[in-house]
Amino acid sequence: MSSTAKKEKVSTFFRPIKSVTVSNIKQMYDIYASYYENTSLDIFLNDLSKKSGVILVTRKSDDKIVGFSTQTFFDIKVDGKRVRGIFSGDTIIEQAYWGNNALANTFYRRLIIERIKRPFTPFYWFLISKGYKTYLLMTNNFYNYYPKVDGNRGDRNERYHNITQAYCEALFPEAFDKEAMLLDFGQEYVRLKGDVADITPELKAANPHIAFFEKVNPTWRRGTEVPCLAACDYESLFRSIVDVPWKWIKKHMLGTHKPAGLDIAKQHAQQQSRQEWLESDADQASAGSKAS
């Protein structure tokens, strides 16, 4: 099922929050509720109402929404200087489409558009991550970011730390743990269900970014979030002009681009899907036996 779904064509586009329809919201919430615990439609709607818009991923064959990412834009002042940011809220895509880059590509184009609007104002992507997949989306696509397994050059680490702290205090003052640099929304906060994006010893051994994520967010299983920042600077833009085409060539022509831990993550997802199928099959057999 997974390999077939990945081959299905999808469309991605940004929709301002005022243009999001009731049907869009229902489909988005159905996806969200299938992967997260401790949530409700009221919670989802309240969070959505605070966003500027949403990137939707729809299946071309029937326009069904298979993924989305909520976005909001805002300015803050850090050390007396204005900083512009785009904050990603709920970001999720159906497991059958994991590995499809459509959402990431559309988001990247959105960053460029916002970067051009104010070319001389420092611009960052702000995100919070309760699971390693969101963290990897940042580490795999940006050069300068925080927190980083091997730190950042010069005074960037301190600067990025201060900016991250400032946006957390602006958006989540009641949940921000300044010492731990974590957001803790309490025991009833939404969290990933069961083994969705679980961190195994094999994954940590294969990918240092995954091991680092668990180090900085050791309580992720109960829903704590690590606040992150990725710089949308001109250095990164110029580097990507060379690196992105080269990565595409390695992936699609040479077949040599294989992110660390990807095969292990795929095997784990496949094993989990098989286990769920077997359990479902066993339940059906049991029900049939009782009926007879």
C-alpha positions as CSV (number, residue, x, y, z in Angstrom):
1,M,0.0,0.0,0.0
2,S,2.7,2.4,1.0
3,S,4.8,2.1,-2.2
4,T,1.6,2.5,-4.4
5,A,0.5,5.6,-2.5
6,K,3.9,7.3,-2.9
7,K,3.6,6.9,-6.7
8,E,0.2,8.6,-6.7
9,K,0.4,12.2,-7.8
10,V,-0.4,15.0,-5.3
11,S,-1.0,18.7,-5.5
12,T,0.2,21.2,-2.9
13,F,-0.9,24.8,-2.4
14,F,-1.1,27.5,0.2
15,R,-4.5,28.6,1.3
16,P,-5.2,31.7,3.5
17,I,-7.0,30.8,6.7
18,K,-10.2,32.7,5.5
19,S,-10.3,30.5,2.4
20,V,-10.2,27.2,4.3
21,T,-13.5,25.4,3.9
22,V,-15.5,23.2,6.3
23,S,-14.7,20.2,4.2
24,N,-11.0,21.1,4.3
25,I,-11.1,21.3,8.1
26,K,-13.0,18.0,8.5
27,Q,-10.4,16.1,6.4
28,M,-7.5,17.8,8.1
29,Y,-8.9,16.9,11.6
30,D,-9.5,13.3,10.5
31,I,-5.9,12.9,9.6
32,Y,-4.7,14.7,12.8
33,A,-6.9,12.7,15.1
34,S,-5.7,9.4,13.6
35,Y,-2.1,10.1,14.6
36,Y,-2.5,12.1,17.9
37,E,-4.0,11.4,21.3
38,N,-5.6,13.8,23.7
39,T,-7.1,16.0,21.0
40,S,-10.5,17.2,20.1
41,L,-12.1,19.2,17.3
42,D,-12.4,22.3,19.6
43,I,-8.7,22.2,20.3
44,F,-7.9,21.8,16.7
45,L,-10.2,24.7,15.6
46,N,-8.9,27.0,18.3
47,D,-5.3,26.4,17.2
48,L,-6.2,26.8,13.5
49,S,-8.0,30.1,14.1
50,K,-4.7,31.6,15.2
51,K,-2.9,30.7,12.0
52,S,-2.3,32.8,8.8
53,G,-3.0,29.9,6.5
54,V,-2.3,26.3,5.7
55,I,-0.4,24.3,3.1
56,L,-2.6,21.5,1.8
57,V,-1.5,18.3,0.2
58,T,-4.2,16.7,-1.9
59,R,-4.4,13.5,-4.0
60,K,-4.9,14.4,-7.6
61,S,-7.1,11.4,-8.4
62,D,-9.9,12.6,-6.0
63,D,-8.7,15.8,-4.3
64,K,-8.7,14.1,-0.9
65,I,-6.4,15.9,1.6
66,V,-3.6,13.6,2.6
67,G,-1.4,16.1,4.5
68,F,-1.2,19.7,5.7
69,S,0.9,22.2,7.5
70,T,-0.5,25.3,9.3
71,Q,1.5,28.5,9.1
72,T,1.6,31.9,10.7
73,F,3.7,35.0,10.1
74,F,4.8,37.5,12.7
75,D,7.5,39.9,13.8
76,I,9.4,40.1,17.1
77,K,12.2,42.2,18.5
78,V,15.3,40.5,19.8
79,D,18.1,42.6,21.5
80,G,16.4,45.7,20.0
81,K,16.4,44.4,16.4
82,R,13.4,43.3,14.4
83,V,13.1,39.7,13.3
84,R,10.5,38.2,11.0
85,G,9.4,34.6,11.3
86,I,7.1,32.0,9.9
87,F,5.8,29.6,12.5
88,S,4.8,26.1,11.5
89,G,2.0,24.6,13.7
90,D,0.4,21.2,13.1
91,T,2.3,19.4,10.3
92,I,1.3,15.9,9.3
93,I,1.0,13.7,6.3
94,E,-0.6,10.3,6.0
95,Q,2.0,7.5,6.6
96,A,1.4,6.1,3.1
97,Y,2.8,9.3,1.7
98,W,5.9,9.5,4.0
99,G,8.9,10.2,1.7
100,N,6.9,12.4,-0.7
101,N,8.6,15.8,-0.9
102,A,5.6,17.8,-2.2
103,L,4.8,19.5,1.1
104,A,8.4,20.3,1.8
105,N,8.9,21.8,-1.7
106,T,5.8,24.0,-1.4
107,F,6.9,25.2,2.0
108,Y,10.4,26.0,0.7
109,R,8.8,28.1,-2.1
110,R,6.7,29.9,0.5
111,L,9.9,30.7,2.5
112,I,11.4,32.3,-0.6
113,I,8.3,34.4,-1.3
114,E,8.3,35.7,2.3
115,R,12.1,36.2,2.2
116,I,11.8,38.5,-0.8
117,K,9.0,40.6,0.7
118,R,11.4,42.0,3.3
119,P,14.9,41.4,1.9
120,F,16.8,43.2,4.7
121,T,15.0,41.8,7.7
122,P,16.4,38.7,9.3
123,F,14.0,35.9,8.5
124,Y,13.6,32.5,10.3
125,W,11.5,29.4,10.2
126,F,10.2,28.8,13.8
127,L,8.9,25.3,14.6
128,I,8.2,23.1,17.6
129,S,8.8,19.4,17.4
130,K,7.3,16.6,19.5
131,G,8.6,13.9,17.1
132,Y,11.9,13.3,15.3
133,K,10.4,13.5,11.8
134,T,9.7,17.2,12.1
135,Y,13.2,17.8,13.5
136,L,14.7,15.9,10.5
137,L,12.7,18.0,8.1
138,M,14.7,21.0,9.4
139,T,18.1,19.3,9.6
140,N,17.8,17.7,6.1
141,N,16.9,21.0,4.4
142,F,18.7,23.8,6.2
143,Y,22.3,24.7,6.9
144,N,22.0,27.0,9.8
145,Y,19.6,26.0,12.5
146,Y,19.1,25.5,16.3
147,P,19.5,23.2,18.2
148,K,22.2,21.5,16.2
149,V,24.1,18.3,17.1
150,D,27.5,19.9,16.5
151,G,26.5,23.5,17.2
152,N,26.9,26.6,15.0
153,R,29.9,28.7,14.0
154,G,30.9,31.8,15.9
155,D,28.2,33.5,17.9
156,R,25.4,32.0,15.9
157,N,24.5,29.5,18.6
158,E,24.0,32.2,21.2
159,R,22.1,34.4,18.8
160,Y,19.8,31.5,17.6
161,H,19.2,30.5,21.3
162,N,18.1,34.1,22.1
163,I,15.8,34.3,19.1
164,T,14.3,30.9,19.9
165,Q,13.8,31.9,23.5
166,A,12.1,35.2,22.4
167,Y,9.5,33.5,20.1
168,C,8.7,30.9,22.8
169,E,8.1,33.6,25.4
170,A,5.9,35.5,22.8
171,L,3.8,32.5,21.7
172,F,3.9,30.1,24.6
173,P,4.8,31.9,27.8
174,E,2.8,29.5,30.0
175,A,4.5,26.4,28.7
176,F,8.1,27.5,28.1
177,D,10.8,25.9,30.4
178,K,13.6,28.4,29.9
179,E,16.2,26.2,31.6
180,A,15.4,23.0,29.7
181,M,14.6,24.9,26.4
182,L,11.4,22.8,26.1
183,L,7.7,23.5,25.8
184,D,5.6,21.5,28.3
185,F,1.9,21.8,27.8
186,G,1.0,19.3,30.5
187,Q,-0.1,15.7,30.7
188,E,-3.3,16.3,28.7
189,Y,-1.5,17.8,25.8
190,V,-1.7,16.1,22.4
191,R,0.9,13.5,21.6
192,L,1.8,10.9,19.0
193,K,-0.2,7.7,19.2
194,G,1.6,4.5,20.2
195,D,4.5,3.7,17.9
196,V,4.0,6.5,15.4
197,A,7.6,7.7,14.6
198,D,9.0,5.8,17.6
199,I,12.7,6.2,18.3
200,T,14.5,2.8,18.4
201,P,18.1,2.1,19.3
202,E,18.8,1.2,15.7
203,L,17.5,4.6,14.5
204,K,19.7,6.5,17.0
205,A,22.7,4.5,16.0
206,A,22.1,5.1,12.3
207,N,21.3,8.8,12.5
208,P,23.0,11.2,14.9
209,H,20.3,13.8,14.4
210,I,17.7,11.4,15.8
211,A,19.9,10.6,18.8
212,F,20.4,14.3,19.4
213,F,16.7,15.0,19.2
214,E,16.0,12.5,22.0
215,K,18.8,14.0,24.0
216,V,17.4,17.5,23.9
217,N,13.8,16.3,24.2
218,P,14.0,13.1,26.4
219,T,10.3,13.4,27.4
220,W,8.9,13.6,23.8
221,R,6.7,10.5,24.3
222,R,4.4,12.4,26.7
223,G,4.2,15.4,24.3
224,T,6.9,17.9,25.3
225,E,8.1,19.9,22.3
226,V,11.6,21.1,21.5
227,P,11.5,24.7,20.0
228,C,13.6,25.0,16.9
229,L,14.8,27.7,14.5
230,A,16.1,27.5,10.9
231,A,17.8,30.6,9.3
232,C,16.4,31.6,5.9
233,D,19.5,33.6,5.1
234,Y,21.2,34.4,1.8
235,E,24.2,32.2,2.6
236,S,21.8,29.2,2.7
237,L,20.0,30.4,-0.4
238,F,23.3,30.5,-2.4
239,R,24.4,27.1,-1.1
240,S,21.1,25.5,-2.0
241,I,21.5,26.7,-5.6
242,V,24.3,24.2,-5.9
243,D,23.3,21.6,-3.4
244,V,19.7,21.0,-4.3
245,P,20.3,20.1,-7.9
246,W,23.2,17.9,-6.9
247,K,21.1,16.1,-4.3
248,W,18.4,15.5,-7.0
249,I,21.0,14.0,-9.3
250,K,22.3,11.7,-6.6
251,K,18.8,10.6,-5.7
252,H,17.2,10.2,-9.1
253,M,20.1,9.5,-11.4
254,L,22.9,8.1,-9.4
255,G,20.9,6.4,-6.7
256,T,23.5,7.3,-4.1
257,H,21.5,9.7,-1.9
258,K,20.3,7.8,1.1
259,P,19.6,9.8,4.3
260,A,21.0,8.0,7.4
261,G,18.4,5.8,9.1
262,L,15.9,6.0,6.2
263,D,15.9,2.3,5.5
264,I,15.5,1.4,9.2
265,A,12.6,3.8,9.5
266,K,10.9,2.3,6.5
267,Q,11.4,-1.2,7.9
268,H,9.9,-0.2,11.2
269,A,6.9,1.4,9.6
270,Q,6.3,-1.7,7.4
271,Q,6.6,-4.0,10.4
272,Q,4.1,-1.8,12.3
273,S,1.7,-1.8,9.4
274,R,2.0,-5.6,9.1
275,Q,1.4,-6.0,12.9
276,E,-1.7,-3.8,12.7
277,W,-3.0,-5.9,9.7
278,L,-2.4,-9.1,11.6
279,E,-4.2,-7.8,14.7
280,S,-7.1,-6.6,12.6
281,D,-7.3,-10.0,10.8
282,A,-7.1,-11.8,14.1
283,D,-9.9,-9.7,15.5
284,Q,-12.1,-10.4,12.5
285,A,-11.4,-14.1,12.8
286,S,-12.3,-14.0,16.5
287,A,-15.5,-12.1,15.8
288,G,-16.5,-14.6,13.1
289,S,-15.8,-17.5,15.5
290,K,-18.0,-16.0,18.2
291,A,-20.8,-15.3,15.6
292,S,-20.8,-18.9,14.5
